[in-house]
Amino acid sequence: MRINLTENQLGEIKRIVQKELFIKGIEPTDEYLFIHCYSKIQKETVYYHLFIENDRLIIRCYARVFDNLGLSVTIRSIAKNVFEYLIKQTGLDNTIYIENGVELFWM
């Protein structure tokens, strides 16, 4: 289920992401909040999907991080900052981060 955010919350997420990546678009779909980004340094496209499932906050990321440690660190850092912000806003502290189909834990 897509996470519902106010304009202010959406603006804050944009600010967090734009510190490191260029945002090409943010669109709420029926299933998730879709964030389409581009890494100017690594010249790669990055996609984030934010949603809630079974009272868990989930962020999925798709990016070509293979053999690209810099991009991997950047997208994980952004995801962690977005999670920390949303946890404060929603009270959902059960979170999952999925990168290219692999569930990673760092919280």
Phi and psi in radians as a Rosetta constraint file:
Dihedral C 1 N 2 CA 2 C 2 CIRCULARHARMONIC -1.139 0.35
Dihedral N 2 CA 2 C 2 N 3 CIRCULARHARMONIC 2.470 0.35
Dihedral C 2 N 3 CA 3 C 3 CIRCULARHARMONIC -1.407 0.35
Dihedral N 3 CA 3 C 3 N 4 CIRCULARHARMONIC 2.283 0.35
Dihedral C 3 N 4 CA 4 C 4 CIRCULARHARMONIC -1.626 0.35
Dihedral N 4 CA 4 C 4 N 5 CIRCULARHARMONIC 2.166 0.35
Dihedral C 4 N 5 CA 5 C 5 CIRCULARHARMONIC -2.170 0.35
Dihedral N 5 CA 5 C 5 N 6 CIRCULARHARMONIC 2.602 0.35
Dihedral C 5 N 6 CA 6 C 6 CIRCULARHARMONIC -1.335 0.35
Dihedral N 6 CA 6 C 6 N 7 CIRCULARHARMONIC 2.957 0.35
Dihedral C 6 N 7 CA 7 C 7 CIRCULARHARMONIC -1.066 0.35
Dihedral N 7 CA 7 C 7 N 8 CIRCULARHARMONIC -0.677 0.35
Dihedral C 7 N 8 CA 8 C 8 CIRCULARHARMONIC -1.141 0.35
Dihedral N 8 CA 8 C 8 N 9 CIRCULARHARMONIC -0.755 0.35
Dihedral C 8 N 9 CA 9 C 9 CIRCULARHARMONIC -1.128 0.35
Dihedral N 9 CA 9 C 9 N 10 CIRCULARHARMONIC -0.736 0.35
Dihedral C 9 N 10 CA 10 C 10 CIRCULARHARMONIC -1.101 0.35
Dihedral N 10 CA 10 C 10 N 11 CIRCULARHARMONIC -0.688 0.35
Dihedral C 10 N 11 CA 11 C 11 CIRCULARHARMONIC -1.097 0.35
Dihedral N 11 CA 11 C 11 N 12 CIRCULARHARMONIC -0.684 0.35
Dihedral C 11 N 12 CA 12 C 12 CIRCULARHARMONIC -1.174 0.35
Dihedral N 12 CA 12 C 12 N 13 CIRCULARHARMONIC -0.690 0.35
Dihedral C 12 N 13 CA 13 C 13 CIRCULARHARMONIC -1.120 0.35
Dihedral N 13 CA 13 C 13 N 14 CIRCULARHARMONIC -0.728 0.35
Dihedral C 13 N 14 CA 14 C 14 CIRCULARHARMONIC -1.014 0.35
Dihedral N 14 CA 14 C 14 N 15 CIRCULARHARMONIC -0.773 0.35
Dihedral C 14 N 15 CA 15 C 15 CIRCULARHARMONIC -1.074 0.35
Dihedral N 15 CA 15 C 15 N 16 CIRCULARHARMONIC -0.746 0.35
Dihedral C 15 N 16 CA 16 C 16 CIRCULARHARMONIC -1.090 0.35
Dihedral N 16 CA 16 C 16 N 17 CIRCULARHARMONIC -0.815 0.35
Dihedral C 16 N 17 CA 17 C 17 CIRCULARHARMONIC -1.209 0.35
Dihedral N 17 CA 17 C 17 N 18 CIRCULARHARMONIC -0.703 0.35
Dihedral C 17 N 18 CA 18 C 18 CIRCULARHARMONIC -1.239 0.35
Dihedral N 18 CA 18 C 18 N 19 CIRCULARHARMONIC -0.154 0.35
Dihedral C 18 N 19 CA 19 C 19 CIRCULARHARMONIC -1.103 0.35
Dihedral N 19 CA 19 C 19 N 20 CIRCULARHARMONIC -0.545 0.35
Dihedral C 19 N 20 CA 20 C 20 CIRCULARHARMONIC -2.114 0.35
Dihedral N 20 CA 20 C 20 N 21 CIRCULARHARMONIC -0.492 0.35
Dihedral C 20 N 21 CA 21 C 21 CIRCULARHARMONIC -2.200 0.35
Dihedral N 21 CA 21 C 21 N 22 CIRCULARHARMONIC 2.675 0.35
Dihedral C 21 N 22 CA 22 C 22 CIRCULARHARMONIC -1.500 0.35
Dihedral N 22 CA 22 C 22 N 23 CIRCULARHARMONIC 2.176 0.35
Dihedral C 22 N 23 CA 23 C 23 CIRCULARHARMONIC -1.526 0.35
Dihedral N 23 CA 23 C 23 N 24 CIRCULARHARMONIC 2.129 0.35
Dihedral C 23 N 24 CA 24 C 24 CIRCULARHARMONIC -1.562 0.35
Dihedral N 24 CA 24 C 24 N 25 CIRCULARHARMONIC -0.459 0.35
Dihedral C 24 N 25 CA 25 C 25 CIRCULARHARMONIC -3.111 0.35
Dihedral N 25 CA 25 C 25 N 26 CIRCULARHARMONIC 2.599 0.35
Dihedral C 25 N 26 CA 26 C 26 CIRCULARHARMONIC -2.248 0.35
Dihedral N 26 CA 26 C 26 N 27 CIRCULARHARMONIC 2.152 0.35
Dihedral C 26 N 27 CA 27 C 27 CIRCULARHARMONIC -2.372 0.35
Dihedral N 27 CA 27 C 27 N 28 CIRCULARHARMONIC 2.227 0.35
Dihedral C 27 N 28 CA 28 C 28 CIRCULARHARMONIC -1.383 0.35
Dihedral N 28 CA 28 C 28 N 29 CIRCULARHARMONIC 2.161 0.35
Dihedral C 28 N 29 CA 29 C 29 CIRCULARHARMONIC -1.780 0.35
Dihedral N 29 CA 29 C 29 N 30 CIRCULARHARMONIC -3.106 0.35
Dihedral C 29 N 30 CA 30 C 30 CIRCULARHARMONIC -1.165 0.35
Dihedral N 30 CA 30 C 30 N 31 CIRCULARHARMONIC -0.509 0.35
Dihedral C 30 N 31 CA 31 C 31 CIRCULARHARMONIC -1.754 0.35
Dihedral N 31 CA 31 C 31 N 32 CIRCULARHARMONIC -0.558 0.35
Dihedral C 31 N 32 CA 32 C 32 CIRCULARHARMONIC -2.761 0.35
Dihedral N 32 CA 32 C 32 N 33 CIRCULARHARMONIC 2.950 0.35
Dihedral C 32 N 33 CA 33 C 33 CIRCULARHARMONIC -1.552 0.35
Dihedral N 33 CA 33 C 33 N 34 CIRCULARHARMONIC 2.081 0.35
Dihedral C 33 N 34 CA 34 C 34 CIRCULARHARMONIC -1.736 0.35
Dihedral N 34 CA 34 C 34 N 35 CIRCULARHARMONIC 2.166 0.35
Dihedral C 34 N 35 CA 35 C 35 CIRCULARHARMONIC -2.102 0.35
Dihedral N 35 CA 35 C 35 N 36 CIRCULARHARMONIC 2.060 0.35
Dihedral C 35 N 36 CA 36 C 36 CIRCULARHARMONIC -1.826 0.35
Dihedral N 36 CA 36 C 36 N 37 CIRCULARHARMONIC 2.096 0.35
Dihedral C 36 N 37 CA 37 C 37 CIRCULARHARMONIC -2.208 0.35
Dihedral N 37 CA 37 C 37 N 38 CIRCULARHARMONIC 2.952 0.35
Dihedral C 37 N 38 CA 38 C 38 CIRCULARHARMONIC -2.477 0.35
Dihedral N 38 CA 38 C 38 N 39 CIRCULARHARMONIC 2.303 0.35
Dihedral C 38 N 39 CA 39 C 39 CIRCULARHARMONIC -1.611 0.35
Dihedral N 39 CA 39 C 39 N 40 CIRCULARHARMONIC 1.956 0.35
Dihedral C 39 N 40 CA 40 C 40 CIRCULARHARMONIC -1.185 0.35
Dihedral N 40 CA 40 C 40 N 41 CIRCULARHARMONIC -0.641 0.35
Dihedral C 40 N 41 CA 41 C 41 CIRCULARHARMONIC -1.212 0.35
Dihedral N 41 CA 41 C 41 N 42 CIRCULARHARMONIC -0.886 0.35
Dihedral C 41 N 42 CA 42 C 42 CIRCULARHARMONIC -1.551 0.35
Dihedral N 42 CA 42 C 42 N 43 CIRCULARHARMONIC -0.134 0.35
Dihedral C 42 N 43 CA 43 C 43 CIRCULARHARMONIC 0.970 0.35
Dihedral N 43 CA 43 C 43 N 44 CIRCULARHARMONIC 0.883 0.35
Dihedral C 43 N 44 CA 44 C 44 CIRCULARHARMONIC -2.282 0.35
Dihedral N 44 CA 44 C 44 N 45 CIRCULARHARMONIC 2.611 0.35
Dihedral C 44 N 45 CA 45 C 45 CIRCULARHARMONIC -1.503 0.35
Dihedral N 45 CA 45 C 45 N 46 CIRCULARHARMONIC 2.450 0.35
Dihedral C 45 N 46 CA 46 C 46 CIRCULARHARMONIC -2.288 0.35
Dihedral N 46 CA 46 C 46 N 47 CIRCULARHARMONIC 2.325 0.35
Dihedral C 46 N 47 CA 47 C 47 CIRCULARHARMONIC -2.091 0.35
Dihedral N 47 CA 47 C 47 N 48 CIRCULARHARMONIC 2.329 0.35
Dihedral C 47 N 48 CA 48 C 48 CIRCULARHARMONIC -2.056 0.35
Dihedral N 48 CA 48 C 48 N 49 CIRCULARHARMONIC 2.443 0.35
Dihedral C 48 N 49 CA 49 C 49 CIRCULARHARMONIC -2.137 0.35
Dihedral N 49 CA 49 C 49 N 50 CIRCULARHARMONIC 2.121 0.35
Dihedral C 49 N 50 CA 50 C 50 CIRCULARHARMONIC -1.930 0.35
Dihedral N 50 CA 50 C 50 N 51 CIRCULARHARMONIC 2.262 0.35
Dihedral C 50 N 51 CA 51 C 51 CIRCULARHARMONIC -2.773 0.35
Dihedral N 51 CA 51 C 51 N 52 CIRCULARHARMONIC 2.994 0.35
Dihedral C 51 N 52 CA 52 C 52 CIRCULARHARMONIC -2.033 0.35
Dihedral N 52 CA 52 C 52 N 53 CIRCULARHARMONIC 2.340 0.35
Dihedral C 52 N 53 CA 53 C 53 CIRCULARHARMONIC -2.513 0.35
Dihedral N 53 CA 53 C 53 N 54 CIRCULARHARMONIC 2.154 0.35
Dihedral C 53 N 54 CA 54 C 54 CIRCULARHARMONIC 0.902 0.35
Dihedral N 54 CA 54 C 54 N 55 CIRCULARHARMONIC 0.858 0.35
Dihedral C 54 N 55 CA 55 C 55 CIRCULARHARMONIC 0.997 0.35
Dihedral N 55 CA 55 C 55 N 56 CIRCULARHARMONIC 0.525 0.35
Dihedral C 55 N 56 CA 56 C 56 CIRCULARHARMONIC -2.123 0.35
Dihedral N 56 CA 56 C 56 N 57 CIRCULARHARMONIC 2.432 0.35
Dihedral C 56 N 57 CA 57 C 57 CIRCULARHARMONIC -1.524 0.35
Dihedral N 57 CA 57 C 57 N 58 CIRCULARHARMONIC 2.168 0.35
Dihedral C 57 N 58 CA 58 C 58 CIRCULARHARMONIC -2.189 0.35
Dihedral N 58 CA 58 C 58 N 59 CIRCULARHARMONIC 2.379 0.35
Dihedral C 58 N 59 CA 59 C 59 CIRCULARHARMONIC -2.186 0.35
Dihedral N 59 CA 59 C 59 N 60 CIRCULARHARMONIC 2.185 0.35
Dihedral C 59 N 60 CA 60 C 60 CIRCULARHARMONIC -1.870 0.35
Dihedral N 60 CA 60 C 60 N 61 CIRCULARHARMONIC 2.432 0.35
Dihedral C 60 N 61 CA 61 C 61 CIRCULARHARMONIC -2.229 0.35
Dihedral N 61 CA 61 C 61 N 62 CIRCULARHARMONIC 2.362 0.35
Dihedral C 61 N 62 CA 62 C 62 CIRCULARHARMONIC -2.130 0.35
Dihedral N 62 CA 62 C 62 N 63 CIRCULARHARMONIC 2.131 0.35
Dihedral C 62 N 63 CA 63 C 63 CIRCULARHARMONIC -2.809 0.35
Dihedral N 63 CA 63 C 63 N 64 CIRCULARHARMONIC 2.734 0.35
Dihedral C 63 N 64 CA 64 C 64 CIRCULARHARMONIC -1.469 0.35
Dihedral N 64 CA 64 C 64 N 65 CIRCULARHARMONIC 1.535 0.35
Dihedral C 64 N 65 CA 65 C 65 CIRCULARHARMONIC -1.768 0.35
Dihedral N 65 CA 65 C 65 N 66 CIRCULARHARMONIC -0.052 0.35
Dihedral C 65 N 66 CA 66 C 66 CIRCULARHARMONIC -1.090 0.35
Dihedral N 66 CA 66 C 66 N 67 CIRCULARHARMONIC 2.253 0.35
Dihedral C 66 N 67 CA 67 C 67 CIRCULARHARMONIC 1.031 0.35
Dihedral N 67 CA 67 C 67 N 68 CIRCULARHARMONIC 0.483 0.35
Dihedral C 67 N 68 CA 68 C 68 CIRCULARHARMONIC -2.421 0.35
Dihedral N 68 CA 68 C 68 N 69 CIRCULARHARMONIC 1.319 0.35
Dihedral C 68 N 69 CA 69 C 69 CIRCULARHARMONIC -1.065 0.35
Dihedral N 69 CA 69 C 69 N 70 CIRCULARHARMONIC -0.672 0.35
Dihedral C 69 N 70 CA 70 C 70 CIRCULARHARMONIC -1.037 0.35
Dihedral N 70 CA 70 C 70 N 71 CIRCULARHARMONIC -0.801 0.35
Dihedral C 70 N 71 CA 71 C 71 CIRCULARHARMONIC -1.179 0.35
Dihedral N 71 CA 71 C 71 N 72 CIRCULARHARMONIC -0.705 0.35
Dihedral C 71 N 72 CA 72 C 72 CIRCULARHARMONIC -1.032 0.35
Dihedral N 72 CA 72 C 72 N 73 CIRCULARHARMONIC -0.800 0.35
Dihedral C 72 N 73 CA 73 C 73 CIRCULARHARMONIC -1.108 0.35
Dihedral N 73 CA 73 C 73 N 74 CIRCULARHARMONIC -0.742 0.35
Dihedral C 73 N 74 CA 74 C 74 CIRCULARHARMONIC -1.087 0.35
Dihedral N 74 CA 74 C 74 N 75 CIRCULARHARMONIC -0.867 0.35
Dihedral C 74 N 75 CA 75 C 75 CIRCULARHARMONIC -1.203 0.35
Dihedral N 75 CA 75 C 75 N 76 CIRCULARHARMONIC -0.572 0.35
Dihedral C 75 N 76 CA 76 C 76 CIRCULARHARMONIC -1.221 0.35
Dihedral N 76 CA 76 C 76 N 77 CIRCULARHARMONIC -0.679 0.35
Dihedral C 76 N 77 CA 77 C 77 CIRCULARHARMONIC -1.108 0.35
Dihedral N 77 CA 77 C 77 N 78 CIRCULARHARMONIC -0.767 0.35
Dihedral C 77 N 78 CA 78 C 78 CIRCULARHARMONIC -1.086 0.35
Dihedral N 78 CA 78 C 78 N 79 CIRCULARHARMONIC -0.799 0.35
Dihedral C 78 N 79 CA 79 C 79 CIRCULARHARMONIC -1.039 0.35
Dihedral N 79 CA 79 C 79 N 80 CIRCULARHARMONIC -0.745 0.35
Dihedral C 79 N 80 CA 80 C 80 CIRCULARHARMONIC -1.122 0.35
Dihedral N 80 CA 80 C 80 N 81 CIRCULARHARMONIC -0.739 0.35
Dihedral C 80 N 81 CA 81 C 81 CIRCULARHARMONIC -1.140 0.35
Dihedral N 81 CA 81 C 81 N 82 CIRCULARHARMONIC -0.692 0.35
Dihedral C 81 N 82 CA 82 C 82 CIRCULARHARMONIC -1.122 0.35
Dihedral N 82 CA 82 C 82 N 83 CIRCULARHARMONIC -0.776 0.35
Dihedral C 82 N 83 CA 83 C 83 CIRCULARHARMONIC -1.029 0.35
Dihedral N 83 CA 83 C 83 N 84 CIRCULARHARMONIC -0.832 0.35
Dihedral C 83 N 84 CA 84 C 84 CIRCULARHARMONIC -1.032 0.35
Dihedral N 84 CA 84 C 84 N 85 CIRCULARHARMONIC -0.719 0.35
Dihedral C 84 N 85 CA 85 C 85 CIRCULARHARMONIC -1.125 0.35
Dihedral N 85 CA 85 C 85 N 86 CIRCULARHARMONIC -0.845 0.35
Dihedral C 85 N 86 CA 86 C 86 CIRCULARHARMONIC -1.193 0.35
Dihedral N 86 CA 86 C 86 N 87 CIRCULARHARMONIC -0.560 0.35
Dihedral C 86 N 87 CA 87 C 87 CIRCULARHARMONIC -1.069 0.35
Dihedral N 87 CA 87 C 87 N 88 CIRCULARHARMONIC -0.756 0.35
Dihedral C 87 N 88 CA 88 C 88 CIRCULARHARMONIC -1.116 0.35
Dihedral N 88 CA 88 C 88 N 89 CIRCULARHARMONIC -0.628 0.35
Dihedral C 88 N 89 CA 89 C 89 CIRCULARHARMONIC -1.390 0.35
Dihedral N 89 CA 89 C 89 N 90 CIRCULARHARMONIC -0.650 0.35
Dihedral C 89 N 90 CA 90 C 90 CIRCULARHARMONIC -1.790 0.35
Dihedral N 90 CA 90 C 90 N 91 CIRCULARHARMONIC -0.392 0.35
Dihedral C 90 N 91 CA 91 C 91 CIRCULARHARMONIC 1.416 0.35
Dihedral N 91 CA 91 C 91 N 92 CIRCULARHARMONIC -0.024 0.35
Dihedral C 91 N 92 CA 92 C 92 CIRCULARHARMONIC -1.429 0.35
Dihedral N 92 CA 92 C 92 N 93 CIRCULARHARMONIC 1.909 0.35
Dihedral C 92 N 93 CA 93 C 93 CIRCULARHARMONIC -1.797 0.35
Dihedral N 93 CA 93 C 93 N 94 CIRCULARHARMONIC -0.014 0.35
Dihedral C 93 N 94 CA 94 C 94 CIRCULARHARMONIC -1.585 0.35
Dihedral N 94 CA 94 C 94 N 95 CIRCULARHARMONIC 1.860 0.35
Dihedral C 94 N 95 CA 95 C 95 CIRCULARHARMONIC -2.198 0.35
Dihedral N 95 CA 95 C 95 N 96 CIRCULARHARMONIC 2.690 0.35
Dihedral C 95 N 96 CA 96 C 96 CIRCULARHARMONIC -2.379 0.35
Dihedral N 96 CA 96 C 96 N 97 CIRCULARHARMONIC 2.429 0.35
Dihedral C 96 N 97 CA 97 C 97 CIRCULARHARMONIC -2.074 0.35
Dihedral N 97 CA 97 C 97 N 98 CIRCULARHARMONIC 2.194 0.35
Dihedral C 97 N 98 CA 98 C 98 CIRCULARHARMONIC -2.089 0.35
Dihedral N 98 CA 98 C 98 N 99 CIRCULARHARMONIC 2.110 0.35
Dihedral C 98 N 99 CA 99 C 99 CIRCULARHARMONIC -2.026 0.35
Dihedral N 99 CA 99 C 99 N 100 CIRCULARHARMONIC 2.042 0.35
Dihedral C 99 N 100 CA 100 C 100 CIRCULARHARMONIC 0.876 0.35
Dihedral N 100 CA 100 C 100 N 101 CIRCULARHARMONIC 0.742 0.35
Dihedral C 100 N 101 CA 101 C 101 CIRCULARHARMONIC 1.487 0.35
Dihedral N 101 CA 101 C 101 N 102 CIRCULARHARMONIC -0.037 0.35
Dihedral C 101 N 102 CA 102 C 102 CIRCULARHARMONIC -1.920 0.35
Dihedral N 102 CA 102 C 102 N 103 CIRCULARHARMONIC 2.185 0.35
Dihedral C 102 N 103 CA 103 C 103 CIRCULARHARMONIC -1.355 0.35
Dihedral N 103 CA 103 C 103 N 104 CIRCULARHARMONIC 2.196 0.35
Dihedral C 103 N 104 CA 104 C 104 CIRCULARHARMONIC -2.054 0.35
Dihedral N 104 CA 104 C 104 N 105 CIRCULARHARMONIC 2.609 0.35
Dihedral C 104 N 105 CA 105 C 105 CIRCULARHARMONIC -2.100 0.35
Dihedral N 105 CA 105 C 105 N 106 CIRCULARHARMONIC 2.319 0.35
Dihedral C 105 N 106 CA 106 C 106 CIRCULARHARMONIC -2.640 0.35
Dihedral N 106 CA 106 C 106 N 107 CIRCULARHARMONIC 0.238 0.35
